[in-house]
Amino acid sequence: MSGRPLYPLRFGPIYQYRVWGGRRLSGVLSTPLPADDPIGEAWILSDRDDHASRVAEGALEGSTIRQLMRHSPEQLLGRLAGRFDRFPLLLKFLDADKMVSVQVHPSDQRTAYIPEGESGKTEAWVVLKAGREGRIYAGLRPGASEDVLRKAVANKTIVNHLASFAPAAGDAVFLPAGTVHTLGDVVVFEVQENSDVTFRLYDWDRDDPRTGKPRPLQVDQALACIDFDQGEVGPVEPIVEATSPAVRERLFQCPQFNVWRIRSASSFEVGANDLPRVLVGIGGTGRLEHLGRSYDVGEGDVYLLPAVVGPCSVHPHTDVTALEIALPE
């Protein structure tokens, strides 16, 4: 594998059953959804022991992201090679058909609450679709102390102490670790630290149809990991960095990841010299070109652009909207 040159890599989605999921990801991704179960998540780039993303096409078809990290670190990561034991981000599409549990993720500093091999979990969403009942709860309203929230959990009134808003397509929401949050009747793209640590405060008094039982809560751990100094969280204000040949907006910039949104009907460049990037199609259609080869880019198409690939050009067929994601340097 180490002798094979890397190219723009597309990985097959890993669909995840979720009690709150639906079937709307069938309108986002071309790979058919399994069976008739509620599918809440499609993991698009996952370097996890239990769910390893595999290359979907080309000479490296079937290879996992972990194998690429191990055998071709310089090609894949460029000047970031050696910094990460595993790919540091986990990328997903979410269909929150029903309300997700009210939850919180620990920060990297809450080491007592992070299992070995895991990290904290800062994440961000870009809203793709929002239904009439769509709602995002994120952050605390004034007066939401630990004692207040503990009583609210017992009284099942926790959401009364959370800030909320009705989301619209295009909204971008940043959720630092320690933020209490939930969402429902919305489809989003999610970028997050490569972690699966979640503590539930409330799960809407429902049973999991697969078990006939409620899912467990972790109230003490959740309360210990909440950032009580954080106030209400709403959509971020995008920062326009360029308007030609494409409108390029910075949505998120944090120690864990940087994300830009690009909108254009004209050709534009993505990628960087000696650094990996990820390209996510969220609207319109076009083609990505590299060394004379073309790769389709449409809604739901995600490509890891290895560092060795460098800048690539995107040629829209229609108005294209895409996200470009960078790892921390």
Beta strands, then each sheet from edge to edge (+ up, - down):
strand 1: 9-10
strand 2: 14-22
strand 3: 39-45
strand 4: 89-96
strand 5: 102-104
strand 6: 123-140
strand 7: 162-165
strand 8: 172-175
strand 9: 181-193
strand 10: 199-202
strand 11: 207-208
strand 12: 213-214
strand 13: 239-242
strand 14: 247-253
strand 15: 258-264
strand 16: 268-270
strand 17: 277-283
strand 18: 285-290
strand 19: 293-298
strand 20: 302-305
strand 21: 312-316
strand 22: 320-326
sheet 1: 1+ 20- 17+ 22- 15+ 14- 13+
sheet 2: 2+ 3- 4+ 9- 6+ 7-
sheet 3: 2+ 3- 4+ 9- 6+ 8-
sheet 4: 5+ 10-
sheet 5: 11+ 12-
sheet 6: 16+ 21- 18+ 19-
end
